[in-house]
Amino acid sequence: MSNKAYRFRLYPNQEQQQFLAKCFGCSRFVYNHFLRLTTDVYADGKKNLRYKEWAKLLTSLKKEFEWLKDVNSQALQQTLKDLETAYSRFFKGLAKFPQFKKRSNKQSFRIPQHFSLTEDRKLKLPKMSPIKMVIHREIEGEIKSVTISKTPSGKYYASIVTELDIPKAPLNGEKIGMDLGIKEFAITSKPEKFENPRYFQRSLRRLKIRQRRLSRRVKGSKNRNKARVRVAKIHEKVANQRLDYQHKISLKLTNENQVISCEDLNIKGMVKNRKLSRQISDVAWGQFLTLLEYKGDIYGCEIKPVKRCFPSSKRCSNCGYIKEDLTLKDREWTCPECHVHHDRDINACHNLLQFSDGYIGWEAPKSTPNQTVEMQCIKSVSS
């Protein structure tokens, strides 16, 4: 059984917006309260509090703050479970330390039970009247939970999670290597190139104007909030454009191929480059690889990551020669051994495909220099 999420737009009236704001505020208060409490307890005695202790303390907290009883109790419990997940990911080294939630950021709360869809296609939540919802596609599977969220631009959404059996499709199509870049968004070994639309760069001038106007507004005023919403709408549009573009490319690649070999990029380290950090963040490679991974299971395409130590751009895909003096500005180069002219990105795609299939190591000629980096990668894959 697998989980599938559906995201629908909500249109609450004024009274419903006020109640949702109370739900967001209570969930945020509970999250920040127990985050502060757990941090202080750990600093004093190195003791870790978890969900069981938090749930007991939540009961006494409701007696102290009566307004916490106005919202659904399960929504507050799910907030504590989210906090426990954040702590677990931190101690496993998968994420940073949990941060306090702010009112100006995205707001959300989750309800696991006691909600339903009415006959007129509205969403019924506990202690609320049915909310108007635009259901633009049919919901498949058994509904498990719903998450209500509000974006910084002021839009409301409902994310419905269902459980259903999604059979994995058989592998079909070709085997390709794929290289991600900044000049072109993605390059394959077919060869095929997908342009980088640079959505953030296109909106940068308008964004700077809106941010300057926001900085001039008085903090706490209504005009400042209006200016903040205008800035948030620009960021939201850029994110939606980027996600839509990546959905189309990932769907095309997973439908047409059975194996995609791509490099395991160190994105966290790459964005520390002050000259390329904005461009790297704009292309959102991590988001694209996530889309490829889950769509590959659905449409029958295997995603093979290649270790980042492999010199895919410097290695000649024809004879195996490694050009050590290759720089980032060299988009084309000629191999001094076999005299084959290479496009830098397409050559990298061929190398990634060969390395993932295990061709490199025994098909390379004896004249190929024995490079330490390449041999370490080959040994790690063969073992």
N, C-alpha and C positions, 0 to 999 in steps of 0.2 A: 504494500500500500504506500502511496506517495501523497504528499500535500501539494495542493494547487491554490494559488491566491487570485482573487478577483478584486479589482479596485474600481469603485464606483463613486461618482460625484454626488454629494449631498447638498440639499438646499433647505436648511432649517429656517424657520421663521424667527422673529425677534425673541419670543419667549424661549424657544428651543435653544437659540444661541446663548442666552443667558445661563441656562441650565448646563449646557455643554462647557461653558467657560468655568462654571463651578466644578465640574468633573475634572477638567484639565488642571485647575488650580489645586484641588485636593490630591490628585495623583502626584503632582509636582511637589507639593508640600510633604507628603509621606516619603517620597523618594529622597528628597534633600534632608529630611529629618533623620532618617535611619542611616543615610550615608555619613552624616556628621557624627551620629552616635557611634557607629561601628568604627570610624576612623579614630575617635577619641579613646574608645575601649582598647583598640589594638595598640595605640601609642602608649597607653598606661601599663597594660599587662600582657601584651602580645597575645591576646585572646581574640579569636575570630568568631563573630556572631553570624549566624546563618538564618535561613527562612523560618525555621521552627521558633527560634528565639524572637525574631521580628514579629511573627504572627501573634505571639502572646502579648508582646508589648503594644501591638496595634490596638488590642482591645482596651487596654488602659488609656491609650492615647485618645481614643474616641470619647472616653468619659471626660477627659480634660478639655477637648475641643469638640463641642457638640455638633458643629457644622459638618464634621466628617461623616455623620450619620445620614446626611441628606443625599449622598450619592450611593451608587451601588457598591456593596462591600466587596464583591469579587473583583471589581476594578482595582481597588486598593491592594488586594492580595496579589493580583497579577503584577502590580508595580513592584512589590517586594521580590517577586520571582525574577523580574527583569534586573533588579539590583543584584540579586544573587548570581545571575548569569554574568553580569558585568564584572563582579569580583572574581569569579572563576576564570574568566578569560584573562584577567590581569595577572593572576598568579600562575597561569599556564604560559604566560609570555605572548599571548595572542593579541592583546590590546593594551592601551594605556590605562592608567588609573581612572576609575569612574569620576566624572565631573558633575557638578551641581547643574540642575536644569534651570533654564531661564525662561521667562515669560515671552521674550521676543523671538525665541527660536521655535522650531516646530513642536507643537503640542499633540499629545496622543494619550489614549488609555484603551485597554483591551478588556473585553467581556467574553468569558468562555461559555456562559449559559444564559438561559432565560431571555433570549432575544429571538425574533422571528421576522419573516417577511410576510406582509399582509397580502390580501388578494389584489389590491390596487397597486402592488409593487412598491410599497413603502417599507421602511425599516422601523421595527418596533423594538425599542430598548427599555430596560427596566426603569420605572419611575418617570417615563417620558411618553408623550403622545407620538404617534407614528411620524417619521421624518420623510420628506419627499426625497426619493433617490432615483437616479437615472440608471436603469439596468440595460446596458447596451449589448449584452450578450447573455446567453443562457448559462446558468450555474450548474455545473456537473459535480456529482459526488455528495457525500454527507458533510453538512456544514459543521465545523468544529468550533470556530471562534470568529469574532469580529473586532477589528481595531478601528476606532474613530480617531481621525487626525485632522489637524488644522495647520495649513502651511503658513509661513510668515507673510504671504500675500493675502491671507484671509479666506482661502478656499477650504471647504470641508470635504473629506473623503472617508469612505468606509472600505476597509480591506477585509474581505471575507475569505477565510481559509477553509478549504474543503479537503476531505480525504477520499481518494479514489484509487483504483488500480489502473496504472498507466503502463501498459506492456512496452518493453523496450523493442524498438524496431531493429531488424537485422542490418548488419553493415552492408553498405552499398556505395557505389561510386568509385572515385579515384583516390589516390594517396597524394597529398600535396604537402609542401613545406610553406610556412607562413612567417613573414617577418613584419614586425610592427615598427613604424617609424613616425617621424614628425612631418617631413616633407610630404610623403604619402602616408595615409593612415595605415594601410595594410597592403602588403605585396605577397603574392603567391608564386609558386614555382611553375605555374601553367605556361607563360607568365600572365598575371593579371594584377592590375594596380587599382586601388580604391583611394580616391583623393581625400585629403584632410580638409573638411569644410571650415575649420577654425571658427566655430560659432562664437566663442568667447571673444576672440580678437575682433570680430565684426561688431560686436556690441560694446566694445571697450570705450569708445568715444562717448556714446550715449550714457554709459554707466558712470563715467567720470563726472559728467555734468550733473547727473542725479545725486551722486554722492557728495559733490561740493554743496549742492543745495541742502542736502540733509545735514551737513556739518554746520550750516549757518542757523538752523532752527534751534529754538530754545528747548532744552531737555524737559520732557514731561508735557509739552504742549501738544495740542491736536494737530497743528501743522507739521510738527516733527513726525508724528505717527503717520500722517499722509505721505510725507516724503520717504519714510522708511518703507511703506508699502510699495511705492513706485520703484524703489531700488530692488525690493524683493521680487517684484514681477519680472524685472529684467533677468535676474539670476534664475528664476523659475523657467522662463522661456528658453534660456540657453540650455538648461539641464534637460528640458523636454525635447529640444531639437537634437541634442547629442544622443539621448537615449533612443529616440525614434530612428536615427541614422544607424546606430549600432545594432538595433533589432533587425533591421533590413539586411545588413551585411552578414550578421551571424546566422540568420535564417537561410540565406542563399548558400553560404559556405557549408553548413551542416546538411543541407538537402542534397548538394551536388557531390559530396565527398564522403568517403568512409574513414579516412584517417587524416588528421591535420596535425602536423608537427610544428611546434612553436617554442620559442625560447622562454625559459622561466626568468622573467625580468626582475631585477631588484628595484622596484618602483620607488620604495621608500628612500633608498640611497640616491636614486637619480634625481628626485625632486629637490634634493639639497643643493644641486647646481643652480646658483643664483641667476645664471644666464639663460637656462633652459627650463626652469621650474614652471613658469607660466605655460609654456607650450606643452610640457609633459602633462601637467594637470588638465589642460584643455582637451587632449585626446582621450584621456580616461581609459588607459589600457587595462587596468584592473577590472573595471566594470565590463569591458568587452570580453575579457577572458572568462568572467563569471557567466555571461550570457552564452558563450560558446559551450561551456562545460555542461550546463543543464539542458541546452537544446540538443547537444550531441547524444545524450541518453534517450531523448524522445525520438529523434529522426535517424538514429543509427549511424553515428559518427564518433569515432574515438579521438580524443584530444591527447596527444603525446607531448608532455613538456620536456624540453631538452635543458640540461643543466647550463647555468649561465657562464660557466668557465670555458665553454666550448668556443673557439675563435671562428664563428660562422662567417663573418665578413672578411677576415684576413686570409682565409683558406681558399685555395683554388679548388673548385668543385670538380675539375677535370683531372688534375694530376696530384693534388694534395699539397702543393707548395704553399707555405705560409709567408705572407708579405708582412713583415714586422713593422715597416715604416708607413703603413696605411693610416691616414688621418681621417677625421670626420668629414672634412671638406672634399675628400676624394670620392666622388660618386661613381667613377668608372676607372678601371685599371687593367693592365695587361700582364699576364703571368710571364715572368722571365724564363720559365722552364719550358712550358708547352706553347707559349705565345698565343694563348686564347684570351680574347678581349672580354671582360666581364662588366656587367652592370652590378654595382655593389650590392643592391638589395636583392636582386634576382639570384645572384650567386650565393648569398646567405640563405635564401630559401632552399636551394638545391642541397646545400651542406646540411641544413637542419633535417631535411627529409632523409638524406643518406645516413646521418648519424643516428636517427631514431630507428631506422630499419637495420642497423648494425653493419652497413656496408663499409664504413670507415674502420680501418684496422687491418683488414686482410686484402682489400682491393687496391690499396695505395701502393705505388711503385717503390722500389728500394731507394730511389734517388730523393725521395721526400725527406726533408730534415726531420729528425726525431725531436719534436718539441715537447718539453716537459708538460705544458698545460694540456695539450691534446692527449698525451698518453695517460695523464691522470684521469681525464674524462672517460676515455675508452675503458680503462681498468674499472672505474666505478660502475659503468653500465654493464660490462661483462660479468662482474661479480654479482 
